[in-house]
Amino acid sequence: MPIVSGLLCLAGAGWMLNRHRKIAAIAELVHADLPGPGTTREGRDRLFSALTERADQLRAALALFPEAGISIDLRIEGTHQLTLELTSSGAMSGRLSPVSPQLARDVESHIECVVLDEEILLDLGGTFEGSEFLELLTVEILHLPPDFELSGDVHVSKRERRPQN
């Protein structure tokens, strides 16, 4: 009996050590440096690529935690916020704010979306579509100058669990 309990303790310690390593890797990803704001096309592309890569790494690392939500918060020229949310399957949805009637019409003419009072909800598919939408938004819809500033960060949060009927 002492041998069995010793083996169980050893297995439990191994499980806890493995879980601690995974959590430490997640914390390292969350706190690792990202490129600063970009004001050139290359800088903005580098930032967006780093953000989507980090979000994808977090999605893989957080597979053990299905209630974890991963989002990329982009600030465009300090006036608009585009929040991109990654699902566990790698699909991407977005929320754009603030909304004006003209912005809503312009976005609706380019992509399927739902316009609410304070934000526009977008279904963007994968990360490639997210980068295409960002380009479309900044160049064709908002008509920003070539040196506009894009900044952003990746966030991990707990998703609300909906009761199943």
RATA-V306246 format. One record per residue. N is the residue number from 1. RES is the residue in one small letter. SS is DSSP state (H for helix, E for strand, - for the rest). PHI is phi in whole degrees, 0 to 359 (* if undefined). PSI is psi in degrees with one decimal (999 if undefined). Layout:
# RATA-V306246
N	RES	SS	PHI	PSI
N	RES	SS	PHI	PSI
This chain:
# RATA-V306246
1	m	-	*	-42.1
2	p	H	298	-31.7
3	i	H	292	-42.8
4	v	H	297	-45.3
5	s	H	293	-34.3
6	g	H	295	-42.5
7	l	H	295	-38.8
8	l	H	296	-41.4
9	c	H	296	-41.7
10	l	H	295	-42.0
11	a	H	296	-41.2
12	g	H	296	-41.1
13	a	H	295	-39.7
14	g	H	296	-41.9
15	w	H	298	-44.3
16	m	H	295	-40.1
17	l	H	296	-43.0
18	n	H	298	-45.0
19	r	H	296	-40.1
20	h	H	298	-41.4
21	r	H	298	-42.2
22	k	H	295	-41.7
23	i	H	293	-38.7
24	a	H	296	-38.4
25	a	H	294	-39.2
26	i	H	296	-45.8
27	a	H	299	-39.1
28	e	H	297	-41.8
29	l	H	296	-41.2
30	v	H	295	-39.4
31	h	H	265	-3.6
32	a	-	293	148.8
33	d	-	293	147.2
34	l	-	240	159.7
35	p	-	300	151.8
36	g	-	285	-178.2
37	p	-	305	145.2
38	g	E	251	134.4
39	t	-	242	-0.6
40	t	-	243	163.4
41	r	H	301	-43.3
42	e	H	296	-42.4
43	g	H	295	-41.3
44	r	H	292	-40.6
45	d	H	296	-42.0
46	r	H	298	-44.0
47	l	H	296	-48.8
48	f	H	297	-41.5
49	s	H	297	-43.1
50	a	H	295	-40.7
51	l	H	294	-45.1
52	t	H	290	-35.7
53	e	H	295	-44.0
54	r	H	296	-42.0
55	a	H	297	-39.6
56	d	H	292	-39.6
57	q	H	297	-41.4
58	l	H	294	-39.7
59	r	H	301	-44.0
60	a	H	292	-42.0
61	a	H	290	-28.0
62	l	H	266	15.6
63	a	H	301	-28.6
64	l	H	286	-13.2
65	f	-	239	82.5
66	p	-	296	-18.0
67	e	-	275	-1.6
68	a	E	281	133.9
69	g	E	248	141.5
70	i	E	239	128.6
71	s	E	224	151.4
72	i	E	248	119.7
73	d	E	259	115.6
74	l	E	252	134.2
75	r	E	248	121.8
76	i	E	254	110.5
77	e	-	56	22.5
78	g	-	71	1.2
79	t	-	248	-29.7
80	h	E	240	147.6
81	q	E	239	128.9
82	l	E	241	114.8
83	t	E	255	120.0
84	l	E	255	128.5
85	e	E	246	130.8
86	l	E	264	135.7
87	t	-	267	170.7
88	s	-	296	-23.5
89	s	-	273	-4.7
90	g	-	96	-2.3
91	a	-	289	159.6
92	m	E	230	135.0
93	s	E	237	165.4
94	g	E	216	160.5
95	r	E	226	126.2
96	l	E	245	133.4
97	s	E	210	159.8
98	p	-	286	165.3
99	v	-	244	133.4
100	s	-	243	159.4
101	p	H	303	-39.2
102	q	H	293	-43.6
103	l	H	299	-42.7
104	a	H	300	-45.2
105	r	H	297	-42.6
106	d	H	295	-43.9
107	v	H	293	-43.3
108	e	H	299	-31.0
109	s	H	286	-15.6
110	h	H	251	-27.7
111	i	-	209	150.0
112	e	-	289	130.6
113	c	E	204	171.7
114	v	E	240	123.0
115	v	E	263	122.2
116	l	-	251	179.1
117	d	-	299	-41.1
118	e	-	247	-8.5
119	e	-	204	165.0
120	i	E	246	127.2
121	l	E	264	132.4
122	l	E	233	143.3
123	d	E	250	107.2
124	l	E	257	-3.1
125	g	E	75	-131.7
126	g	-	273	-177.0
127	t	H	294	-29.3
128	f	H	297	-42.2
129	e	H	294	-31.9
130	g	H	297	-42.1
131	s	H	290	-36.5
132	e	H	297	-42.0
133	f	H	294	-39.6
134	l	H	300	-43.1
135	e	H	296	-45.8
136	l	H	299	-44.6
137	l	H	298	-48.5
138	t	H	284	-35.0
139	v	H	270	-53.8
140	e	H	270	-30.3
141	i	H	265	-51.1
142	l	-	273	-15.2
143	h	-	52	49.6
144	l	-	282	151.4
145	p	-	292	161.3
146	p	-	299	-20.6
147	d	-	257	27.2
148	f	-	292	156.5
149	e	-	261	133.1
150	l	E	238	126.2
151	s	E	229	162.9
152	g	E	185	173.8
153	d	E	204	162.8
154	v	E	252	137.0
155	h	E	233	145.0
156	v	E	244	131.1
157	s	E	219	171.5
158	k	E	267	126.5
159	r	-	284	147.4
160	e	-	285	132.4
161	r	-	271	128.1
162	r	-	268	136.8
163	p	-	294	138.1
164	q	-	271	134.7
165	n	-	274	999
